[in-house]
Amino acid sequence: MGLFGKKEDPEDLMYEGVGMMEKNQPKAAISFFNKVLKQEPENTEALLQKGLALNLIKKYQDAITCFDKLIEIDPKDAQALNNRGISMAETGNIQGAAEYYDRAIEADSKYASAYFNKGVLLDKLQEHEEALTVLEKAITIDPRKPNAMIYKGIVLGKLKRNEEALNCFSNVCKKYPNNLDAFFQKGVQLAELDQHKKALDVFDELLKKYKDNVNVIYAKSRSMAALEKYPESLELLKQAVSKSPKVIRAWAKEEPIFTKLHSNDEFRKIVKL
């Protein structure tokens, strides 16, 4: 209730809630959406936004309840079906998630997000070729968004189709010069193709803006080692380990590029070999 016992306007409450979502404050947003739903239990926009906000704060089962209400109202609501799939994937129900992505695609064959999410899921299931086919569909439907193109490049990299992956990331970088994920992945693929000097140019450019990014520091350390610049490589590796000890040590122990350093005392000390 507002001042003098008047009800708050649902439209105003929605505006406030969406504003909170834009400010990345999902918990605050939920309280506004709850007020709307108290007055209008079947307000589809409030149900959708509340479900999205609950996903952001990892309350996946509560999010599923919201999406189920939307699906009850409209069984062909592709957005609700897709987002229910996301919630299920986050809870580890992979089979259920795949089913809901398929239902979203069936409800709207032009819904790119469902193809993208299905592609990511297939990749996690090691079904890389199938993932590529589905991601390609997402790209065809919505070529303006870079996420499916980037993920396609990542999958190509996993398949050791590094030239194709590099080409993919280079295209994204041309279209979206400020997309740092694509720029980093371009560097990774250059390194995979033994073009380490070019890879270092990419990593150095990224470190100008993100000097503390552990993935870039580690990638630069690898390329330095490949070029036999061992003191520089070890210094960078030490930096990376200080930021993420468990992960970086595990990576470094398994990394073929560092094999030559396995007898180096400093390397052994850094990675606890």
MARLOTI-342323 format. One line per 2 residues: number of its first residue (from 0); for each residue x, y, z of N, C-alpha, C, O. Coordinates in steps of 0.2 Angstrom, whole numbers. Layout:
<recs>
NUM	X/Y/Z/X/Y/Z/X/Y/Z/X/Y/Z ~ ...
</recs>
This chain:
<recs>
0	4/-6/0/0/0/0/4/6/0/10/6/3 ~ 2/11/-4/6/18/-4/3/22/1/0/20/6
2	4/29/0/2/34/5/-6/34/5/-9/33/-1 ~ -9/35/11/-16/36/11/-20/30/9/-25/30/7
4	-16/24/10/-19/18/8/-20/16/1/-24/11/-1 ~ -17/20/-4/-18/19/-11/-13/13/-13/-8/13/-11
6	-16/9/-18/-11/4/-21/-6/7/-25/-7/12/-28 ~ 0/4/-25/5/6/-29/4/4/-36/1/-2/-37
8	5/8/-41/3/7/-48/8/1/-51/14/2/-50 ~ 5/-5/-53/10/-10/-56/14/-8/-61/20/-11/-61
10	12/-3/-65/17/-1/-71/23/2/-68/29/1/-70 ~ 22/7/-62/27/10/-59/32/5/-56/38/6/-56
12	29/0/-52/33/-5/-49/37/-9/-54/43/-11/-53 ~ 34/-11/-60/38/-14/-65/44/-10/-67/49/-13/-68
14	43/-4/-68/48/1/-71/54/1/-65/60/1/-67 ~ 52/1/-59/57/1/-54/61/-5/-54/67/-5/-53
16	57/-11/-54/60/-17/-54/65/-18/-60/71/-21/-59 ~ 63/-17/-66/67/-17/-72/73/-13/-71/79/-15/-73
18	72/-7/-68/78/-2/-67/83/-6/-62/89/-5/-63 ~ 81/-9/-57/85/-13/-53/89/-18/-56/95/-19/-55
20	86/-22/-61/89/-27/-65/95/-24/-69/100/-27/-70 ~ 93/-18/-72/98/-15/-76/104/-13/-72/110/-12/-75
22	103/-11/-66/109/-9/-61/112/-15/-58/116/-15/-53 ~ 110/-21/-60/112/-28/-58/111/-29/-50/115/-31/-46
24	105/-27/-48/103/-28/-41/96/-32/-41/91/-30/-40 ~ 97/-39/-43/92/-43/-44/87/-44/-37/81/-45/-38
26	91/-44/-31/87/-45/-25/82/-40/-24/76/-41/-22 ~ 84/-33/-25/80/-28/-25/74/-28/-30/69/-26/-28
28	76/-30/-36/71/-30/-41/65/-35/-39/60/-34/-41 ~ 67/-41/-36/62/-46/-35/57/-43/-30/51/-45/-31
30	59/-39/-25/54/-36/-21/48/-32/-25/43/-32/-23 ~ 51/-28/-30/46/-25/-34/41/-29/-38/35/-28/-39
32	44/-35/-41/40/-39/-45/35/-43/-41/30/-44/-43 ~ 37/-44/-34/33/-48/-30/27/-43/-28/21/-46/-28
34	28/-37/-28/22/-32/-27/17/-32/-32/11/-31/-32 ~ 20/-32/-38/16/-32/-45/12/-39/-44/6/-39/-46
36	15/-44/-43/12/-51/-43/7/-52/-38/2/-56/-39 ~ 7/-48/-32/2/-48/-27/-4/-45/-30/-10/-48/-28
38	-4/-40/-34/-10/-37/-37/-12/-40/-43/-18/-41/-44 ~ -7/-43/-47/-9/-46/-53/-5/-53/-54/1/-53/-57
40	-7/-58/-51/-4/-64/-51/-2/-67/-58/3/-71/-58 ~ -5/-65/-63/-3/-68/-70/0/-63/-74/0/-63/-80
42	3/-58/-71/7/-53/-75/13/-56/-78/18/-57/-74 ~ 13/-57/-84/18/-62/-88/25/-58/-87/30/-62/-87
44	25/-52/-88/31/-48/-88/35/-49/-81/41/-49/-81 ~ 31/-48/-76/33/-48/-69/36/-55/-68/41/-56/-64
46	32/-60/-70/34/-67/-69/41/-69/-72/45/-72/-70 ~ 41/-66/-79/47/-67/-82/53/-64/-79/58/-67/-78
48	52/-58/-77/58/-54/-74/60/-57/-67/66/-57/-66 ~ 55/-59/-64/56/-62/-57/60/-68/-58/65/-70/-54
50	58/-72/-63/62/-79/-64/69/-77/-66/74/-81/-64 ~ 70/-72/-71/77/-70/-73/81/-68/-67/87/-70/-66
52	78/-64/-62/81/-62/-56/83/-67/-52/89/-67/-49 ~ 79/-72/-51/80/-78/-47/86/-82/-49/90/-85/-46
54	86/-83/-56/92/-86/-59/98/-83/-57/103/-86/-56 ~ 98/-76/-58/104/-72/-56/107/-73/-49/113/-73/-48
56	102/-74/-44/104/-75/-37/105/-83/-36/105/-85/-30 ~ 105/-87/-41/105/-94/-40/100/-98/-37/101/-103/-34
58	94/-95/-36/88/-98/-33/84/-102/-39/79/-99/-41 ~ 87/-107/-42/85/-110/-48/78/-113/-47/74/-113/-52
60	77/-117/-42/70/-120/-41/65/-115/-41/59/-116/-43 ~ 66/-109/-37/61/-104/-37/60/-101/-44/54/-99/-46
62	65/-100/-48/65/-97/-55/60/-102/-59/56/-100/-63 ~ 61/-109/-58/58/-114/-62/50/-113/-60/46/-114/-65
64	48/-111/-54/41/-110/-52/38/-104/-56/33/-105/-59 ~ 42/-99/-57/40/-93/-61/39/-95/-68/34/-94/-71
66	44/-99/-71/43/-101/-78/38/-105/-79/35/-105/-85 ~ 37/-110/-74/31/-115/-75/24/-111/-75/20/-113/-79
68	24/-106/-71/17/-102/-72/16/-99/-78/11/-98/-81 ~ 22/-96/-81/22/-93/-88/20/-99/-93/16/-97/-98
70	23/-104/-93/21/-110/-97/14/-112/-97/11/-114/-101 ~ 11/-112/-90/4/-114/-89/0/-109/-93/-5/-111/-96
72	2/-102/-92/-2/-97/-96/-2/-98/-103/-7/-97/-107 ~ 4/-99/-106/6/-100/-113/11/-106/-114/17/-104/-114
74	8/-112/-116/13/-117/-117/18/-116/-122/23/-120/-123 ~ 17/-111/-127/21/-110/-132/26/-104/-131/29/-101/-136
76	27/-102/-125/31/-96/-123/38/-98/-123/41/-101/-118 ~ 41/-97/-129/48/-99/-130/53/-96/-125/58/-100/-123
78	52/-90/-123/57/-87/-118/57/-91/-112/62/-92/-108 ~ 50/-92/-109/50/-96/-103/52/-103/-103/56/-105/-99
80	51/-106/-109/54/-113/-110/61/-113/-110/65/-117/-107 ~ 64/-108/-113/72/-108/-114/75/-106/-107/80/-109/-105
82	72/-102/-103/74/-100/-97/73/-105/-92/78/-106/-87 ~ 68/-109/-92/67/-115/-88/73/-120/-89/76/-123/-85
84	75/-121/-96/80/-125/-97/87/-123/-94/91/-127/-92 ~ 88/-116/-94/94/-113/-91/94/-115/-83/99/-117/-81
86	88/-114/-80/88/-116/-73/90/-123/-72/93/-125/-67 ~ 87/-127/-76/88/-135/-75/95/-136/-76/98/-141/-73
88	98/-133/-81/105/-135/-83/110/-133/-77/114/-136/-75 ~ 108/-127/-73/112/-125/-68/111/-129/-62/115/-130/-58
90	105/-133/-61/104/-138/-56/107/-145/-57/107/-149/-53 ~ 110/-145/-63/113/-152/-65/109/-156/-69/110/-162/-71
92	102/-154/-71/98/-158/-74/99/-157/-82/95/-153/-85 ~ 104/-160/-84/106/-159/-91/100/-161/-96/99/-158/-101
94	98/-167/-95/93/-170/-100/87/-166/-100/84/-165/-105 ~ 84/-164/-94/79/-159/-93/80/-153/-97/75/-150/-100
96	86/-150/-96/87/-144/-99/87/-144/-107/84/-140/-111 ~ 90/-150/-110/90/-151/-117/83/-152/-119/81/-149/-125
98	78/-155/-116/71/-156/-117/68/-149/-118/64/-148/-123 ~ 69/-144/-113/66/-138/-113/69/-133/-119/65/-129/-122
100	75/-134/-120/78/-130/-126/75/-132/-132/73/-128/-137 ~ 74/-139/-133/70/-142/-139/63/-139/-139/60/-138/-145
102	60/-139/-134/53/-136/-133/52/-129/-135/48/-127/-139 ~ 57/-125/-133/58/-118/-135/59/-117/-143/55/-113/-146
104	63/-121/-145/64/-121/-153/58/-123/-157/56/-120/-162 ~ 54/-128/-154/48/-131/-157/43/-125/-157/39/-124/-161
106	43/-121/-151/38/-116/-150/39/-110/-155/35/-107/-157 ~ 46/-109/-156/48/-103/-160/55/-105/-164/60/-105/-161
108	54/-107/-170/60/-110/-173/65/-104/-175/71/-106/-177 ~ 63/-98/-174/68/-92/-175/71/-89/-168/73/-84/-168
110	70/-93/-163/72/-91/-156/80/-93/-155/81/-98/-153 ~ 84/-88/-157/91/-90/-157/94/-92/-150/99/-96/-150
112	92/-89/-145/95/-91/-138/94/-98/-136/99/-101/-133 ~ 89/-101/-138/88/-108/-137/93/-112/-141/95/-117/-138
114	94/-111/-147/99/-114/-151/106/-113/-148/110/-118/-147 ~ 108/-107/-146/114/-106/-142/115/-110/-136/120/-113/-135
116	110/-110/-132/110/-114/-125/111/-121/-127/114/-125/-123 ~ 107/-124/-132/107/-131/-134/115/-132/-136/117/-138/-134
118	117/-128/-140/124/-129/-142/129/-129/-137/134/-134/-137 ~ 129/-125/-132/133/-125/-126/132/-132/-122/137/-135/-120
120	126/-134/-121/125/-140/-118/128/-146/-122/131/-150/-118 ~ 127/-146/-128/130/-152/-132/138/-152/-132/141/-157/-131
122	141/-146/-131/148/-145/-131/150/-148/-124/155/-152/-124 ~ 146/-147/-119/148/-149/-112/147/-157/-112/151/-160/-108
124	143/-160/-116/142/-167/-116/147/-170/-121/146/-176/-123 ~ 152/-166/-123/157/-168/-128/154/-170/-135/158/-173/-139
126	149/-168/-137/146/-169/-143/147/-163/-147/143/-159/-149 ~ 154/-162/-149/156/-156/-152/153/-154/-159/151/-149/-161
128	153/-159/-163/151/-158/-170/143/-156/-170/141/-152/-174 ~ 139/-160/-166/132/-158/-165/131/-151/-163/127/-147/-165
130	136/-149/-158/136/-142/-155/137/-137/-161/134/-132/-161 ~ 142/-138/-165/143/-134/-170/137/-132/-175/136/-127/-177
132	134/-138/-176/128/-137/-181/123/-133/-178/120/-128/-181 ~ 121/-134/-171/116/-130/-168/118/-122/-167/114/-118/-168
134	125/-121/-165/127/-115/-165/127/-111/-171/126/-105/-172 ~ 129/-114/-177/128/-111/-183/121/-109/-185/120/-104/-188
136	116/-113/-182/109/-111/-183/108/-104/-179/104/-100/-182 ~ 110/-104/-173/110/-98/-169/113/-92/-173/110/-86/-173
138	118/-93/-176/122/-87/-179/118/-85/-185/117/-79/-187 ~ 115/-90/-189/111/-88/-195/105/-84/-193/103/-79/-196
140	102/-86/-187/95/-83/-185/97/-76/-183/93/-71/-184 ~ 102/-75/-179/104/-68/-176/111/-67/-177/115/-68/-172
142	113/-65/-183/120/-64/-184/123/-58/-181/129/-56/-181 ~ 119/-53/-178/121/-47/-174/125/-49/-168/128/-45/-165
144	123/-54/-164/125/-56/-158/132/-60/-158/132/-65/-162 ~ 137/-58/-155/143/-62/-155/144/-68/-151/148/-72/-152
146	139/-69/-146/140/-75/-142/141/-82/-145/145/-86/-143 ~ 136/-83/-150/136/-90/-153/143/-90/-158/145/-96/-158
148	145/-85/-161/151/-85/-165/157/-86/-160/161/-90/-162 ~ 157/-83/-155/163/-85/-150/163/-92/-148/168/-95/-148
150	157/-94/-146/157/-101/-143/158/-106/-149/162/-111/-148 ~ 156/-105/-155/158/-109/-161/166/-109/-161/169/-115/-163
152	169/-104/-161/176/-104/-161/180/-108/-155/185/-111/-157 ~ 177/-107/-149/179/-111/-144/179/-119/-145/183/-123/-144
154	173/-121/-148/172/-128/-150/177/-130/-155/179/-136/-155 ~ 178/-126/-160/182/-128/-166/189/-129/-163/193/-133/-165
156	191/-124/-158/198/-125/-154/198/-132/-151/204/-135/-151 ~ 193/-134/-147/193/-140/-144/194/-146/-149/197/-151/-147
158	191/-145/-155/192/-150/-160/199/-150/-164/200/-153/-169 ~ 203/-145/-161/210/-144/-164/209/-141/-172/214/-142/-176
160	204/-138/-173/203/-135/-180/205/-128/-179/201/-123/-179 ~ 211/-127/-177/213/-120/-175/213/-115/-180/212/-109/-178
162	215/-116/-186/214/-111/-192/207/-109/-192/206/-103/-193 ~ 202/-113/-192/195/-111/-192/193/-107/-186/190/-102/-187
164	196/-109/-180/194/-106/-174/197/-99/-174/194/-94/-173 ~ 203/-98/-177/206/-92/-177/202/-87/-182/201/-81/-181
166	200/-90/-188/196/-86/-193/190/-84/-189/188/-78/-191 ~ 187/-88/-185/181/-86/-182/182/-80/-177/178/-76/-177
168	187/-81/-173/188/-75/-168/190/-69/-172/188/-63/-170 ~ 194/-70/-177/196/-64/-181/190/-60/-184/190/-54/-184
170	185/-64/-186/179/-61/-189/175/-57/-184/173/-52/-185 ~ 175/-60/-178/171/-57/-172/175/-50/-170/172/-45/-169
172	182/-51/-170/185/-45/-168/184/-39/-173/184/-33/-171 ~ 184/-41/-180/182/-36/-185/176/-32/-184/175/-26/-184
174	171/-37/-182/164/-34/-181/163/-31/-175/159/-26/-174 ~ 166/-33/-170/166/-31/-163/172/-29/-160/175/-33/-156
176	176/-24/-162/182/-22/-159/183/-22/-152/189/-23/-149 ~ 178/-21/-148/179/-20/-141/177/-27/-137/176/-27/-131
178	176/-32/-141/174/-39/-138/180/-42/-135/184/-45/-139 ~ 182/-42/-129/188/-44/-126/189/-52/-126/194/-54/-126
180	183/-55/-125/183/-62/-125/186/-65/-132/190/-69/-132 ~ 183/-62/-137/185/-64/-144/193/-62/-145/196/-66/-148
182	195/-57/-143/202/-54/-144/206/-59/-140/211/-61/-143 ~ 204/-61/-134/208/-66/-130/209/-73/-133/214/-76/-134
184	203/-75/-136/203/-82/-139/207/-82/-145/210/-87/-147 ~ 207/-76/-149/211/-75/-155/219/-76/-153/222/-80/-156
186	221/-73/-147/227/-74/-145/229/-82/-143/234/-84/-145 ~ 224/-85/-140/225/-92/-138/226/-96/-145/230/-101/-145
188	222/-95/-150/222/-99/-156/229/-97/-160/232/-102/-162 ~ 231/-91/-159/238/-90/-162/243/-94/-159/248/-97/-162
190	243/-94/-152/247/-98/-148/247/-106/-150/252/-109/-151 ~ 241/-108/-151/240/-115/-153/243/-117/-160/245/-122/-161
192	243/-112/-164/246/-112/-171/254/-110/-171/257/-110/-176 ~ 257/-110/-165/264/-108/-164/266/-101/-166/271/-100/-168
194	261/-97/-167/262/-90/-169/263/-86/-162/259/-81/-161 ~ 268/-88/-158/268/-85/-151/269/-77/-151/267/-74/-147
196	273/-75/-156/275/-68/-156/268/-64/-157/267/-59/-154 ~ 264/-66/-162/258/-63/-163/253/-63/-157/249/-59/-156
198	253/-69/-154/249/-71/-148/251/-66/-143/247/-63/-139 ~ 258/-65/-142/260/-60/-137/258/-53/-138/256/-49/-133
200	257/-51/-144/255/-44/-146/247/-43/-143/246/-38/-141 ~ 244/-49/-144/237/-49/-142/236/-48/-134/233/-44/-131
202	240/-53/-131/240/-53/-123/243/-46/-120/240/-44/-115 ~ 248/-43/-124/250/-37/-121/245/-31/-122/244/-27/-117
204	242/-31/-127/236/-26/-128/231/-27/-123/228/-22/-120 ~ 229/-33/-121/224/-35/-116/226/-33/-109/223/-30/-105
206	233/-34/-108/235/-32/-101/236/-25/-100/237/-23/-94 ~ 236/-21/-105/236/-14/-104/230/-12/-101/230/-7/-97
208	224/-15/-102/218/-13/-100/216/-18/-93/213/-15/-89 ~ 218/-24/-94/217/-29/-88/223/-32/-86/224/-38/-87
210	227/-28/-82/234/-30/-80/233/-36/-75/238/-40/-74 ~ 227/-37/-72/227/-42/-66/223/-48/-69/222/-53/-65
212	222/-49/-75/218/-54/-78/222/-61/-78/227/-61/-82 ~ 220/-65/-74/225/-71/-73/225/-76/-79/230/-79/-80
214	220/-76/-83/220/-80/-89/225/-77/-94/228/-81/-97 ~ 225/-71/-95/229/-68/-99/237/-68/-97/241/-70/-101
216	238/-67/-91/245/-68/-88/247/-75/-89/253/-76/-91 ~ 243/-80/-88/245/-87/-89/246/-88/-96/251/-92/-98
218	242/-86/-101/243/-87/-108/249/-84/-110/253/-87/-114 ~ 251/-78/-107/257/-74/-109/263/-78/-107/268/-79/-110
220	263/-81/-101/268/-85/-98/269/-91/-103/275/-93/-104 ~ 264/-95/-105/265/-100/-110/269/-98/-116/273/-102/-118
222	267/-93/-119/270/-91/-125/277/-89/-124/281/-90/-129 ~ 279/-86/-119/285/-84/-117/290/-90/-116/295/-91/-119
224	287/-95/-113/290/-102/-113/292/-105/-119/297/-108/-121 ~ 287/-105/-124/287/-107/-130/293/-104/-134/296/-107/-139
226	294/-97/-133/299/-94/-136/306/-94/-133/310/-91/-134 ~ 306/-99/-128/312/-100/-123/314/-94/-119/320/-93/-118
228	309/-89/-118/311/-84/-114/309/-86/-107/304/-83/-104 ~ 313/-90/-104/311/-93/-97/311/-89/-91/306/-89/-87
230	315/-84/-90/315/-80/-84/308/-76/-84/305/-75/-79 ~ 306/-73/-90/300/-69/-91/294/-73/-90/289/-72/-87
232	295/-80/-93/289/-84/-92/288/-86/-85/282/-86/-82 ~ 293/-88/-81/293/-90/-74/290/-84/-70/286/-85/-65
234	292/-78/-71/289/-72/-67/282/-71/-68/278/-70/-64 ~ 280/-72/-75/272/-72/-76/269/-77/-73/263/-77/-70
236	272/-83/-73/268/-89/-70/268/-88/-62/262/-90/-60 ~ 273/-85/-59/272/-84/-52/267/-79/-51/263/-80/-46
238	266/-74/-55/260/-69/-54/253/-73/-55/249/-72/-51 ~ 253/-77/-60/247/-81/-61/245/-85/-55/239/-86/-53
240	250/-89/-52/249/-93/-47/247/-89/-41/243/-92/-37 ~ 250/-83/-40/248/-79/-34/240/-77/-34/237/-76/-29
242	238/-77/-40/230/-75/-41/226/-81/-40/220/-80/-38 ~ 228/-87/-43/224/-93/-43/228/-99/-42/229/-102/-47
244	230/-100/-36/235/-105/-35/233/-112/-38/237/-116/-41 ~ 228/-115/-35/226/-122/-37/225/-123/-44/227/-128/-47
246	221/-118/-48/219/-119/-55/226/-118/-59/227/-123/-63 ~ 230/-113/-58/236/-112/-62/241/-118/-61/244/-120/-66
248	242/-120/-55/247/-125/-54/244/-131/-58/249/-135/-61 ~ 238/-133/-58/235/-139/-61/237/-138/-69/239/-143/-72
250	235/-132/-71/236/-131/-78/243/-132/-80/245/-135/-85 ~ 248/-129/-76/255/-128/-78/258/-135/-78/262/-137/-82
252	256/-140/-73/258/-146/-73/257/-151/-79/261/-155/-81 ~ 251/-149/-82/249/-153/-88/251/-150/-94/250/-153/-100
254	253/-144/-94/255/-140/-100/261/-143/-104/266/-142/-101 ~ 260/-145/-110/266/-148/-114/272/-143/-115/278/-144/-115
256	270/-136/-116/275/-131/-117/280/-130/-111/285/-128/-112 ~ 277/-132/-105/281/-131/-99/286/-137/-98/289/-138/-93
258	285/-143/-102/289/-149/-101/296/-148/-100/299/-151/-95 ~ 299/-143/-104/306/-142/-103/308/-139/-97/314/-139/-95
260	303/-136/-93/305/-133/-87/304/-137/-81/305/-135/-75 ~ 302/-144/-82/301/-148/-77/307/-150/-72/306/-152/-66
262	313/-149/-75/319/-149/-71/322/-143/-68/327/-143/-64 ~ 318/-137/-69/320/-131/-67/317/-130/-60/311/-131/-58
264	322/-128/-55/320/-128/-48/315/-123/-47/310/-124/-43 ~ 316/-117/-50/311/-111/-49/304/-114/-51/299/-112/-48
266	303/-117/-57/297/-119/-60/294/-124/-55/288/-124/-53 ~ 298/-129/-52/296/-134/-48/293/-131/-41/288/-133/-39
268	296/-126/-39/294/-122/-33/288/-119/-34/283/-119/-30 ~ 287/-115/-40/281/-111/-41/275/-116/-42/269/-114/-39
270	275/-122/-45/270/-126/-47/269/-132/-42/264/-136/-42 ~ 274/-132/-37/274/-137/-32/274/-144/-35/271/-149/-34
272	279/-145/-40/280/-151/-44/284/-156/-40/285/-162/-42
</recs>
